[in-house]
Amino acid sequence: MLENEAYLSKTTHLPRKRFFRARAHSNPLSDSHFPVPISPSHVDYSLHYPQLVVSSDTTSSKKVEFADIGCGFGGLLISLATLFPETLMIGMELRDKVTEYVKERILALRKANPGQYQNVSVVRTNSMKYIPNYFQKAQLSKMFFLFPDPHFKEKNHRRRVISPYLLDEYAYALRVGGIIYTITDVEELGEWMNSCLAGHPMFEALTQKELEADPVVKLLSSATEEGQKVSRNGGQTFQAIYRRITPIS
């Protein structure tokens, strides 16, 4: 924490981003030095949600159901926290300064709004490597991938957070009926993510009627800095939203 809380806005008492700025993206293939749980049973949720989880015993406590992969500055998480107040959710972010900002933002919101935002937290980790370390089989009901790094060069496509190989891991963590949400303002990446999901046997696209009825879909393009920037500039977004299914044998 910075001295004298100078990093807090005097009007909103929320952390100011200029104290936590970092590169827009990090290399997900590089090794970073942060603690990683040996298995999901070693994740102590009581540290993340002290008012909602009374024990580190994950066999009896509530478990995280929403995961925002590459959560950035936490805009989506903050919006979801009040929309689903009984659901535990976590952001997974690789950049250390950005992760610290989200932590401070959540703490400030909890302090300013007693009883709210207790269901949201963040962890610094590499989700492309450590999803199985955090989530048990069929634990999650929603996963979010909002405006991920497009990695334009073909040689860097292996760094993309949506790929056939990684979808196997996401399908493992998602329960049947769980939903994976993706959005980007890069058409080529949008086509890539949609193609990967459409070609995977454990996912099927939501119908237009289902998309219109899902309140979360509206947040994808409005809750994050990236989405707001695209909207201000009159840009176009490309969504791929799919349901986890049991493949036909």
SULDA-V575821 format. One record per pair of residues at least 24 apart in sequence whose C-alpha atoms are under 6 Angstrom apart, sorted by the first residue. I is the first residue (numbers start at 1). J is the second residue. Records with the same first field share a line. If there is no record, write none. Layout:
I=J  J
This chain:
14=105  108
15=105
20=97  101
37=133
39=133
40=133  134  135  136
48=121
49=118
64=88  89
65=89  140  141
66=140  142  143
67=91  143
68=143  144
69=144  145
73=102
74=102
75=223  224
76=223  224
81=117
88=119
89=120
90=120  121  122
91=122
92=122  123  124
93=124  125
94=124  125  126
99=124
135=173
137=172  173
138=173  174  175
139=173  174
140=173  174  175
141=174  175  178
142=178  179  180
143=180
144=180  181
145=182
146=182  183
147=183  184
150=189
164=196
176=244  245
177=243  244
178=243  244
179=242  243
180=241  242
181=241
182=239  240
183=238  239
184=237  238
185=236  237
190=238
194=240
201=247
202=244  245  246  247
203=242  243  244  245
204=242  243
205=242
206=242
